[in-house]
Amino acid sequence: MAARKKRPVGISDLGDRIFWARTALRGDLSQEKFAELAGLTRLQVQALEAGRHKGNSVEIRAGLALGFGVTTETLNSYLGGAFGQATFKAAQQFVEANEPIQGVLDTALLGLIRENPARAEGYLGAERRLETKPSSQISTVSEARELLQEQFMKASRQKSQK
């Protein structure tokens, strides 16, 4: 019996990048285990890697960023081809070592987006503003959710006053 290939390479650049990041960056994590980390389903991860899903939704991108332990900006740059695997891995290691709050923010962000997808872009903007706060101000997912919602509401009020 011939050895089964893990994944055909070359079907889609996006799929290849997700596959290689999952297997290289996350220690050859199964699709199922990675899906759990990312808050996605195994079928979603499978479809992304096979090139059957473009993964353009904010929810999918936020989940992938959470699963890889990077910011959504870093993930989008990597998936868009702005840099390669070595830079992506270095970015992930930097976040892991220096910005543990990012995981808390991403978890809170993903939960909020799932609850209200129509506000996804606003929540992402709120996340970018919170990333500049000292991590000592945010230590739990519930604190991060509160701050994200506050930032979202503040930005919404400012827009409506213009």
ABEGO torsion letter per residue (X at the ends): XBBBBABBBGABAAAAAAAAAAAAAAGGBBAAAAAAAAGBBAAAAAAAAAGABAGABAAAAAAAAAAAGBBAAAAAAAAAGABBAAAAAAAAAAAAAABAAAAAAAAAAAAAAAABAAAAAAAAAAAAAAAABBAAABABAAAAAAAAAAAAAAAAAAAAAX
